[in-house]
Amino acid sequence: MSEGHENIIIYGAGGLGREILQMARITLGREGARILGYVDDGVEPGAVLNDYEVLGGMGYLEQFTEPVSVILGFSAQKAKEKIFSHLRKNPNISFPNIIHPNASVSEYASLGKGIVVASACIISLDAVIGDCVFLNCGAMVGHDTTIGACTSVMPLAAISGNVTIGERCLIGVQSAIRQGVNIGSDCTVGMGSIVFNDVANEATVLGNPARRIV
């Protein structure tokens, strides 16, 4: 167990944060880590959610003097980037990867920091997963695919091999991306969309075949 993983805090007490806390109990908990609770700027300190307390907001973490691991428990891409960039300046804070035991991650995949991989996900060989990427239940990432930092991939999305996805993207539920496609940064792929062609930066695509709507 690496330094800082003895104490764990989930940043975000919404539904996804509470789910991720349960994953942390299964994964890091078996290594002897201790989950302290949540921090959330929008929830009253002292509130108890699924047996764990909301400890405070950003100010609580900024005043924390012991080594602590922080897991970002939300999927909003730009917010993840902002909070990760701020917290990583604190030498006491580390960002573990949370990988559900039912997920399959190739030993040849390359993973950044602060990644969350939910149940039934597959990450194939030589995939590159950037910092703070979130893969929700059943998402599949093909061989030699790169996913940029702070991107969120929703349940049952299928990303083929040799795909490149930029930073801060949202890949919708049950969407599919054809092999070799390049998707720029700050893009949204709508729910159920089938992407056959490259997607420009900041575009939103939807449909089968996916077409740009924004």
Number of C-alpha atoms within 10 A of each C-alpha: 9 9 12 19 23 18 18 27 23 23 27 25 28 16 12 15 21 21 15 26 27 15 20 25 17 15 17 22 16 10 13 13 18 18 22 16 22 31 27 21 17 11 16 14 16 12 14 14 14 10 7 16 17 23 21 20 18 15 11 13 19 13 8 12 11 11 17 23 24 26 27 28 25 21 23 16 20 15 14 23 17 11 13 20 11 12 17 13 10 14 12 17 22 22 22 22 22 22 22 22 15 14 18 17 20 14 10 14 17 15 18 16 18 23 24 24 28 24 19 18 25 21 26 21 18 19 24 21 25 21 23 28 29 28 29 22 21 22 27 24 28 19 21 19 25 22 26 23 25 29 32 26 29 21 22 20 25 24 27 20 22 19 22 23 26 22 24 27 29 25 27 21 21 18 25 25 24 17 18 17 20 21 26 20 22 21 23 24 27 22 19 18 22 21 25 17 16 16 22 16 15 16 18 19 22 20 16 13 11 21 19 13 10 10
